[in-house]
């Protein structure tokens, strides 16, 4: 029996989380992420924030890595002043996930960034972010949707060749692209919706939307195939 690839997924670290009779600090993640990994044919391992020096050891045990969505990246990470509309920082997540990304890039481990994960990939490679844009998170706490159009000839276009309506919830986006990254999908308003590295640099893709909130398995199945 062929072993299923092991896909690590980064998580939140939150204080005062309530469940049952408990109110405690917790690491947590929307169940859509591990379910999507499982539906795509892999095993999911959750990676709570840890000391950055342990990231390389964690990545060495994985077949693939997902950097999940979450809070805004600290603008100090890309040399910008904080906008009043940027959310509070999550320093433990920023440090841990940046270290995970660097380790995955160094070791050639297939990497998928989702929403914040795509933005953090861009920052890890020296890019910057737009700290607020309208129209991509219209109702607080509720996912919207809009179409994204692939760029022909890219890794993403090879996975999803046609325009696709995707679940979306974000108010930040890529501004200056990180070194080596190329845009591989756009929204109708010109927002970069996917980025990737050239395929000769490994399997590295970031998507601005939330595939874990939809039914389309193609992006995750492509990661799992690359990890197999």
Backbone as a ProteinNet text record, in pm:
[ID]
protein_1_A
[PRIMARY]
XXXXXXXXXXXXXXXXXXXXXXXXXXXXXXXXXXXXXXXXXXXXXXXXXXXXXXXXXXXXXXXXXXXXXXXXXXXXXXXXXXXXXXXXXXXXXXXXXXXXXXXXXXXXXXXXXXXXXXXXXXXXXXXXXXXXXXXXXXXXXXXXXXXXXXXXXXXXXXXXXXXXXXXXXXXXXXXXXXXXXXXXXXXXXXXXXXXXXXXXXXXXXXXXXXXXXXXXXXXXXXXXXXXX
[TERTIARY]
84.6	0	88.5	65.9	147.7	114.5	217.7	196.9	144.6	51.3	-0.7	100.9	125.3	219.5	172.2	267.7	240.6	251.9	141.4	135.4	120.7	216.7	207.5	127.8	46.5	-34.8	-12.6	24.9	47.3	-85.3	-79.5	-200.3	-195.6	-310.8	-321	-264.6	-235.4	-207	-289.6	-391.7	-487.7	-499.8	-528.2	-549.4	-698.8	-736.8	-873.9	-975.6	-940.6	-1033.2	-1126.4	-1256.1	-1354.1	-1407.4	-1410.5	-1479.3	-1516.5	-1637.3	-1685.1	-1680.8	-1617.7	-1606.4	-1475.6	-1398.8	-1263.9	-1255.5	-1166	-1121.5	-971.6	-896.5	-752.2	-686.7	-555.4	-478.7	-487.6	-492.5	-510.5	-442.3	-393.1	-356.5	-476.7	-514.2	-636.5	-627.2	-717.1	-721.3	-859.5	-914.4	-1041.7	-1030.3	-1131.4	-1126	-1118.9	-1157.3	-1149.7	-1010.9	-906.9	-769.9	-732.4	-736.8	-701.8	-798.1	-925.6	-1019.7	-983.8	-941.3	-902.4	-779.6	-681.6	-562.7	-603.5	-691.9	-734.7	-812.5	-902.3	-980.7	-891.7	-778.4	-685.9	-591	-603.3	-527.5	-403.4	-393.8	-274.2	-312.4	-210.6	-226.9	-193.7	-270.3	-248.2	-182.7	-78.4	-12.2	-15	-71.1	-80	51.5	93.9	223.3	201.3	179.7	159.6	287	274.7	393.8	494.6	620	731.1	849.7	959	1079.4	1126.6	1159.4	1198	1312.6	1401.7	1515.6	1474	1350.4	1302.4	1231.6	1218.3	1140.7	1205.6	1334.7	1400.9	1383.3	1391.6	1371.8	1229.8	1132.4	993.7	971.3	1020.1	999.9	1068.4	1182.6	1255.2	1173.3	1073	989.9	863.6	842.6	720.5	744.7	636.2	639.3	587.7	512.3	459.6	418.3	400.1	372.5	265	169	67.5	81.5	96.9	90.9	-50.5	-122.8	-266.1	-294.6	-421.2	-468.1	-470.2	-493.5	-493.9	-476.8	-419.3	-410.4	-312.7	-322.8	-234.8	-88.5	-2.4	142.4	186.4	273.3	324.3	396.1	352.5	418	567.1	611.1	754.7	834.6	770.5	839	877.4	806.6	842.6	874	913.5	966.6	865.3	739.2	633.9	579.8	525.7	453.4	318	270.8	141.7	27.2	-60.7	-182.8	-283.6	-367.6	-471.6	-567.2	-575.7	-668.4	-602	-474.2	-405.4	-433.4	-460.9	-496.6	-378.6	-405	-298.1	-197.5	-72.2	31.5	17.9	75.1	84.5	231.5	315.6	459.9	507.7	445.7	489.1	461.5	343.4	311.8	401.2	421.3	507.5	645.1	705.3	841.6	846.2	751.7	749.6	722.5	622.1	585	689.4	751.3	861	974.7	1003.1	1108.3	1067.3	939	891.1	906.8	867.9	878.5	1023.8	1112.2	1254.2	1308.3	1268.1	1315.2	1260.4	1132.5	1073.1	1140	1166.6	1234.1	1375.4	1444.6	1582.2	1589.7	1490	1493.3	1411.9	1346.3	1267.1	1140.7	1085.5	960.1	843.6	752.2	638.7	562.8	529.4	477.2	355.3	247.9	127.7	96.9	87.2	45.4	-99.1	-181	-322.4	-347.9	-394	-428.8	-311.2	-315.9	-199.9	-73.6	-86.9	28.2	90.7	7.7	60.2	129	66.1	124.7	258.1	264.9	388.8	497.9	461	557.4	616	531.6	579.4	675.3	641.3	727.2	859.2	853	974.6	1075.4	1025.1	1112.7	1137.5	1111.3	1146.9	1038.9	917.7	808.7	737	640.5	561.8	412.8	330.2	186.4	109.3	-4.4	-106.4	-177.9	-182	-236.9	-389	-454.4	-600.5	-651	-745.6	-821.2	-963.9	-1056.9	-1198.8	-1245.7	-1355.7	-1423.9	-1389	-1293	-1254.1	-1295	-1348.4	-1404.1	-1519	-1632.5	-1740	-1818.7	-1830.3	-1904.5	-1810	-1797.3	-1705.9	-1747.9	-1651.7	-1677.7	-1752.1	-1763.9	-1834.6	-1753.9	-1733	-1661.3	-1749.6	-1687.1	-1752.7	-1699	-1721.2	-1665.3	-1648.8	-1552.1	-1532.8	-1450.1	-1453.6	-1376	-1229.3	-1142.2	-1000.2	-964.6	-876.3	-839.4	-692	-659.4	-519.7	-438.9	-308	-214.7	-164	-188.9	-146.9	2.5	34.8	173.5	229.9	150.4	199.4	165	228.4	196	48	-3.7	-144.5	-235.5	-205.7	-289.2	-287.4	-177	-171.6	-259.8	-288	-374.2	-520.3	-546.7	-682.3	-678	-702.7	-680	-783.3	-899.8	-1006.9	-1036.8	-1107.7	-1152.5	-1234.8	-1215.1	-1281	-1332.8	-1455.5	-1509.3	-1466.2	-1403.2	-1337	-1390.5	-1380.8	-1415.9	-1306.4	-1345	-1244.8	-1278.7	-1174.3	-1189.9	-1053.2	-1028.7	-902.1	-917.1	-833.5	-833.4	-692.7	-596.8	-461	-423.5	-318	-280	-134.4	-83	53.6	66.1	171.7	207	328.5	451.2	570.7	597	616.4	641.8	777.2	782.1	907.8	998.1	1125.9	1225.6	1192.5	1184.2	1160.4	1014.8	924.7	784	722.5	630.1	554.8	406.2	324.3	179.3	121.1	30.3	-26.8	-179.3	-242.1	-386.7	-419.8	-526.5	-571.2	-721.7	-766.4	-907.9	-943	-1072.5	-1118.1	-1068.1	-1043.9	-995.7	-844.1	-776.5	-631.4	-552.4	-620.1	-550.1	-482.2	-356	-285.2	-348.4	-397.1	-467.5	-387.8	-278.9	-190.6	-50.3	48.1	188.8	259.2	370	445.2	590.1	674.7	811.5	817.3	910.4	927.1	945.6	893.5	892.1	1031.6	1133.5	1268.5	1320.8	1244.8	1281	1194.1	1122.4	1039.9	892.8	810.5	664.7	630.4	610.9	583.6	470.9	358	239	171.1	125.7	43.2	-86.4	-198.9	-329.6	-392.4	-454.7	-511.1	-644.9	-708.7	-840.3	-826.9	-942	-946.6	-1000.8	-915.5	-964.5	-1026.9	-988.8	-1046.3	-1194.1	-1244.4	-1385.5	-1468.7	-1409.1	-1480.5	-1474.5	-1521.3	-1527.8	-1421.5	-1349.9	-1251	-1122.8	-1085.2	-969	-841.3	-847.1	-735.4	-604.1	-610.2	-486	-423.6	-505.2	-451.6	-405.5	-479.5	-435.5	-302.6	-281.6	-152.7	-39.8	-64.1	37.8	66.7	-38.4	-20	54.7	23.4	96.9	244.1	273.3	413	483.1	407.8	465.3	481.9	417.6	417.2	550.4
-118.5	0	123.9	216.2	336.8	432.8	483.2	578.4	710.4	768.9	899.6	1006.8	1105.4	1210.7	1289.4	1341.6	1417.8	1566.5	1638.3	1781.1	1857	1941.7	2026.1	2151.6	2194.3	2315.2	2402.7	2527.3	2617.4	2655.1	2700.1	2726	2862.9	2899.5	3016.2	2983.3	3088.8	3079.6	3189.4	3149.4	3244.7	3228	3338.8	3334	3338.8	3280	3287.3	3221.8	3107.9	3035.4	2950.2	2950.5	2877.1	2757.4	2640.9	2523.9	2436.9	2379.8	2302.8	2386.2	2331.2	2403	2481.9	2484.8	2540.9	2679.3	2758.9	2884.4	2893.4	2862.7	2847.9	2903.8	2926	2952.1	2828.9	2849.8	2735.6	2761.7	2653.8	2656.4	2600.3	2666	2624.4	2656.2	2591	2606.3	2565.5	2639.9	2599.9	2458.7	2375.7	2235	2217.5	2320.9	2310.5	2279.2	2326.2	2300.8	2152.8	2090	1947.6	1862.9	1900.8	1824.1	1830.7	1948.8	1962.3	1876.7	1878.9	1794.8	1648	1605.9	1466.3	1429.1	1516.7	1489.7	1480.7	1550.5	1548.2	1429.2	1343.9	1219.6	1218.6	1311.6	1317.9	1316.3	1307.5	1321.4	1464.5	1519.1	1655.7	1655.2	1738.4	1757.6	1905.8	1941.6	2082.2	2128.7	2249.4	2304.1	2432	2422.9	2543.7	2625.3	2756.6	2840.5	2784.3	2789.9	2736.7	2830.1	2801	2881	2866.7	2977.2	2969.9	2874.3	2855.7	2766.7	2620.4	2587.4	2450.5	2427.3	2532.9	2520.8	2424.3	2432.5	2345.3	2198.3	2165.9	2028.5	1981.1	2070.3	2033.3	2008.9	2099.7	2088.2	1963.1	1925.1	1806.4	1679.3	1680.7	1561.9	1562.1	1667.7	1683.2	1651.1	1615.6	1601.8	1727.2	1808.5	1932.4	2023.4	2152.5	2253.2	2349	2378.2	2480.6	2587.7	2713.1	2826.2	2881.2	2871.6	2899.1	3049.5	3081.1	3218.3	3260.4	3389.9	3439.6	3589.3	3640.4	3784.7	3852.2	3985.3	4064.6	4045.6	4043.9	4039.8	4174.5	4171.7	4295.3	4377.5	4502.1	4583.3	4605.2	4594.6	4608.5	4501.4	4388.1	4279.1	4317.3	4416.9	4461.9	4610.9	4665.6	4800.6	4909.9	4886.6	4986.4	5034.7	5157.6	5207.8	5139.2	5115.6	5049.1	5141.7	5093.2	5165.1	5150.9	5252.4	5238.8	5122.8	5074.9	4967.5	4829	4825.9	4697.2	4639.4	4509.8	4443.9	4429.9	4387	4371.1	4265.4	4280.4	4186.2	4051.1	3950.6	3815.1	3774.8	3827.5	3811.4	3667.5	3582.6	3443.3	3373.4	3398.4	3338.1	3391.4	3523.3	3579.7	3514.7	3508.1	3454.8	3307	3229.2	3084.7	3055.4	3120.1	3089.4	3139.5	3253	3295.8	3194.2	3139.5	3036.9	2909.6	2870.6	2753.8	2775.1	2892.5	2922.3	2915.4	2978.5	2977.5	2835	2751.8	2612.8	2534.8	2554.7	2483.7	2524.5	2653.9	2699.4	2642	2638.3	2589.7	2440	2364	2218.9	2167.6	2256.1	2214.1	2139.2	2166.1	2103.4	2178.4	2110	2177.5	2264.2	2386.2	2488.4	2556	2562.7	2636	2739.3	2865.7	2972.1	3009.1	3018.8	3052	3188.1	3283.6	3417.5	3481.9	3489.6	3538.7	3463.3	3332.6	3252.5	3298.8	3339.5	3396.1	3529.6	3612.8	3742.3	3725.7	3629.3	3606.9	3550.6	3466	3419.5	3537.8	3631.2	3749.6	3830.4	3847.4	3922.1	3848.1	3715.9	3636.6	3655.4	3682.9	3701.1	3848.2	3935.1	4076.2	4164.8	4113.2	4193.3	4273.3	4353.8	4437.6	4411.4	4468.3	4446.3	4578.1	4573.7	4678	4651.6	4751.6	4726.3	4733.6	4789.3	4783.7	4804.7	4723.3	4744.7	4701.4	4762.8	4734.2	4628.9	4562.5	4475.7	4329.4	4290.1	4149.5	4083.5	4161.3	4109.3	4202.3	4183.8	4281	4273.3	4153.8	4136.2	4077	4143.7	4096.1	3956.9	3864	3729.2	3640.4	3682.9	3601.4	3599	3480.6	3469	3516.7	3589.3	3625.6	3539.4	3583.4	3511.9	3608.1	3578.8	3652.8	3567.4	3597.3	3517.8	3556.9	3459.7	3484.5	3422.2	3489.1	3446.5	3407.2	3285.9	3241	3310.4	3318.2	3369.4	3251.3	3248.7	3133.1	3104.5	2976.4	2934	2919.3	2951.9	2941.4	2805.5	2776.9	2655.8	2653.5	2766.8	2769.2	2743.6	2803.9	2782.8	2637.1	2568.2	2426.1	2342.4	2394.9	2324.8	2360.7	2490.1	2542.1	2631.4	2578.1	2654.1	2761.1	2756	2849.1	2941	3048.7	3137.8	3059.3	3089.9	3016.4	3115.1	3095.3	3173.9	3109.4	3189.7	3134.7	3199.1	3127	3186.4	3284.7	3402.4	3505	3580.5	3616.7	3701	3760.2	3880.6	3947.6	4096.2	4176.4	4320.5	4370.1	4277.8	4311.5	4229	4270.4	4203.6	4234.9	4167	4190.5	4329.3	4397.5	4525.9	4500.6	4519.4	4485	4336.1	4269.5	4125.6	4093.9	3984.5	3936.4	3882.4	3868.9	3828.3	3691.6	3687.6	3563.5	3527.8	3587.5	3553.5	3611.7	3536.8	3584.9	3573.1	3669.4	3658.5	3551.5	3471.7	3364.5	3364.9	3461.7	3481.7	3622.2	3677.8	3812.9	3813.2	3904.8	3937.3	4039.4	4061.3	4154.2	4295.9	4334.6	4469.8	4482.4	4376.9	4379.6	4332.4	4299.1	4246.8	4114.2	4101.2	3974.3	3870.2	3761.7	3659.2	3529.8	3514.2	3398.7	3439.1	3383	3404.6	3269.9	3261.2	3135.1	3162.2	3064.5	3065.9	2984	3013.4	2930.1	2784.3	2693.6	2551.9	2492.4	2554.7	2502.3	2532.9	2610.4	2639.3	2561.1	2460.4	2377.5	2410.6	2345.4	2365.4	2464.9	2591	2698.8	2783.3	2787.3	2858.5	2926.9	3048.5	3117.7	3160.4	3140.8	3185	3277.4	3385.1	3484.8	3440.6	3344.8	3299.9	3181.8	3123	3018.2	2888.4	2805	2679.1	2587	2602.1	2515.9	2545.1	2657.4	2692.5	2656.2	2592.6	2556.5	2407.5	2369.4	2228.6	2188.7	2286.1	2256.4	2205	2083.1	2017.8	2033.3	2097.6	2088.4	2145.7	2259.6	2318.8	2227.6	2180.2	2093	1959.7	1904.3	1778.8	1797.8	1915.2	1940.1	1945	2007.7	2007.5	1864.2	1787.2	1648.9	1565.7	1585.9	1514.2	1551.1	1680.9	1725	1668.5	1648.8	1598.1	1446.7	1378.3	1231.7	1174.9
0	0	0	-93.4	-103.9	9.6	75.8	185.1	130.1	200.4	160.4	199.2	113.2	149.3	271.5	346.1	467.7	436.3	452.3	423.5	554.1	585.6	704.3	675.1	771.5	757.2	880.1	859.6	971.9	1037.5	1163.3	1241.3	1310.1	1362.9	1451.1	1588.7	1665.5	1808.3	1874.3	1949.4	2004	2155.4	2225.1	2369.8	2400	2512.6	2559.5	2468.7	2409.8	2322.3	2408.4	2375.4	2454.1	2376.8	2442.4	2390.3	2509.8	2505.1	2618.9	2745.1	2849.4	2977.1	2987.3	2879.5	2884.9	2822	2876.7	2814.7	2835.7	2727.6	2736.2	2611	2619	2497.7	2408.4	2277	2187	2053.5	1995.1	1853.4	1778.8	1670.3	1602.3	1454	1380.4	1236	1188.6	1094.9	1036.5	979.7	1005.8	965.8	815.3	739.6	593.5	542.1	610.5	563.6	570.7	688.6	690.1	608.5	604.5	523.2	375.5	328.7	188.7	158.6	249.2	232.5	224.8	313.8	317.1	190.5	147.8	26.9	-96.7	-92	-205.2	-200.3	-97.7	-95.3	-9.3	87.7	171.7	319.2	404.1	548.6	587.9	681.6	728.3	865.4	880.4	1009.4	1042.3	1158.1	1195.5	1258.2	1219.1	1260.8	1340.6	1471.6	1551.4	1559.7	1584.4	1595.3	1694.6	1655.3	1735	1713.5	1777.8	1757.7	1613.8	1546.9	1405.9	1377.8	1475	1450.1	1435	1469.5	1453.8	1320.1	1239.6	1115.8	1017.4	1000.1	902.6	939.7	1069.4	1111.9	1087.2	1106.6	1080.2	931.4	848.5	704	649.7	707.7	660.9	675.5	763.9	786.1	699.9	622.4	543.7	397.3	328.7	182.6	113	184.7	129.9	243.3	212.2	315	266.3	355.8	331	437.9	394.8	487.2	479.2	591.3	592.5	599.4	575.6	590	735.8	758.2	894.8	900.4	1008.3	1030	935.6	931.4	845.5	885.2	784.4	807.4	863.8	962.6	1021.7	914.2	888.4	784.8	808.9	934.1	961.9	890.4	859.4	790	647.8	589.9	454.9	450.8	568.3	573.9	553	591.2	571	704.8	704.6	819.4	827.8	948.6	968.3	930.2	843.4	810	923.9	946.8	1049.9	1022.7	897.7	863.5	863.6	899.8	914.2	1051.7	1055.2	1180.7	1274.5	1398.1	1497.4	1454.1	1495.2	1451.7	1519.1	1454.1	1510	1499.9	1588.6	1570.7	1572.7	1656.7	1661.5	1529.2	1471.3	1342.5	1232.9	1229	1125	1126.4	1244.1	1253.7	1216.5	1267	1242.2	1095.5	1038.4	900.2	800.9	828.3	741.9	744.1	862.7	872.2	799.5	808.8	734.4	584	536.6	393.6	348.6	424.5	387.9	383.5	478.6	480.7	361.9	329.7	216.2	85.6	68.4	-53.2	-61.4	51.4	51.8	21.4	68.3	54.4	-63.6	-135.9	-250.5	-213.2	-94.3	-51.4	-115.9	-183.4	-246.8	-147.1	-189.6	-99	-160.1	-82	-120.3	-13.7	-53.5	36	8.4	113.5	100.1	164.5	86.7	132.6	207.4	340.3	415.4	375.2	349.6	311.1	181.5	85	-39.6	-12	71.7	103.9	175.7	266.5	341.1	250.2	154.3	54.6	-19.7	-59.8	-129.8	-43.5	84.3	176.3	200	212.4	234.6	122.2	1.9	-113.6	-145	-47.1	-60.2	-117.2	-132.8	-186.4	-79.6	-123	-32.5	-56.1	33.7	27.9	22.8	-44.6	-31.7	100.3	188.7	321.3	328.5	229.3	226.7	85.1	44.6	-78.3	-51.8	-120.9	-102.3	-201.5	-166.1	-261.2	-255.2	-169.7	-162.8	-30.8	60.6	186.8	223.6	160.5	169.3	298.7	359.2	483.1	587	700.7	804.7	850	848.9	896.3	799.4	673.6	573.8	444.9	389.4	263.4	148.9	56.8	-67.6	-180.3	-303.1	-416.8	-534	-616.5	-741.2	-836.2	-965	-1060.7	-1061.6	-1087.4	-1112.3	-1247.2	-1317.5	-1452.4	-1454.3	-1497.1	-1498.1	-1606.8	-1583.9	-1684.2	-1765.7	-1896.5	-1977.5	-1963.1	-1962.5	-1956.2	-1817.1	-1713.5	-1576.2	-1516.4	-1403.8	-1328	-1294.2	-1243.2	-1204.6	-1323.5	-1438.4	-1556.8	-1601.4	-1576	-1607.9	-1517.2	-1396.1	-1300.6	-1324.2	-1341.2	-1362	-1485.7	-1603.7	-1727	-1757.6	-1693.7	-1725.5	-1607.8	-1635.9	-1529	-1427.4	-1298.5	-1191.7	-1087.8	-1040.5	-930.4	-799.9	-713.6	-595.1	-467.3	-352.6	-223.6	-181.4	-136.8	-107	20.5	94.7	213.2	246.3	196.4	227	199.4	266.2	238.2	207.4	200.4	160.7	38.3	-29.3	-153.9	-185.6	-286.6	-333.1	-393.6	-358.7	-422	-510.2	-458.5	-535.7	-520.9	-633	-630.5	-568.3	-492.6	-439.4	-549	-518	-616.3	-676	-808.3	-880.4	-899	-819.7	-830.8	-958	-1015.8	-1131.4	-1098.8	-1143.7	-1122.6	-1213.4	-1159.4	-1241.2	-1243.8	-1176.6	-1189.4	-1141.4	-1198.3	-1164.1	-1139.7	-1052.6	-1041.3	-1150.2	-1167.5	-1271.8	-1248.8	-1121.3	-1092.3	-1102.6	-1146.5	-1162.7	-1043.1	-932.2	-815.4	-849.1	-809.9	-828.7	-736.9	-794.5	-718.1	-701.7	-775.7	-757.2	-799.1	-729.9	-763.1	-758.3	-827.9	-828.6	-864.9	-836.3	-886.3	-1014.4	-1104.5	-1223.7	-1184.2	-1264.6	-1228.3	-1210.9	-1272.4	-1251.9	-1112.3	-1034.2	-895	-796.3	-846.1	-759.7	-773.8	-691.1	-693.4	-583.4	-622.1	-526.2	-582.8	-511.4	-559	-441.4	-463.6	-365.6	-429.3	-359.5	-408.8	-305.9	-353.6	-265.2	-206.1	-270.1	-224.2	-127.9	-93	9.5	-48.8	-107.9	-165.1	-61.6	65	169.3	193.6	140.5	156.6	34	-64.2	-185.8	-212.3	-329.3	-367.6	-469.8	-525	-628.1	-563.5	-595.3	-533.7	-615.6	-730.9	-824.4	-770.4	-703.8	-652.4	-546.5	-452.5	-347.9	-405.1	-501.1	-562.8	-634.5	-694	-761	-659.7	-542.6	-437.2	-391.7	-368.3	-322.6	-425.3	-552.4	-658.1	-655.9	-641.3	-636.6	-514	-405.2	-280.1	-280	-372.3	-371.3	-418
[MASK]
++++++++++++++++++++++++++++++++++++++++++++++++++++++++++++++++++++++++++++++++++++++++++++++++++++++++++++++++++++++++++++++++++++++++++++++++++++++++++++++++++++++++++++++++++++++++++++++++++++++++++++++++++++++++++++++++++++

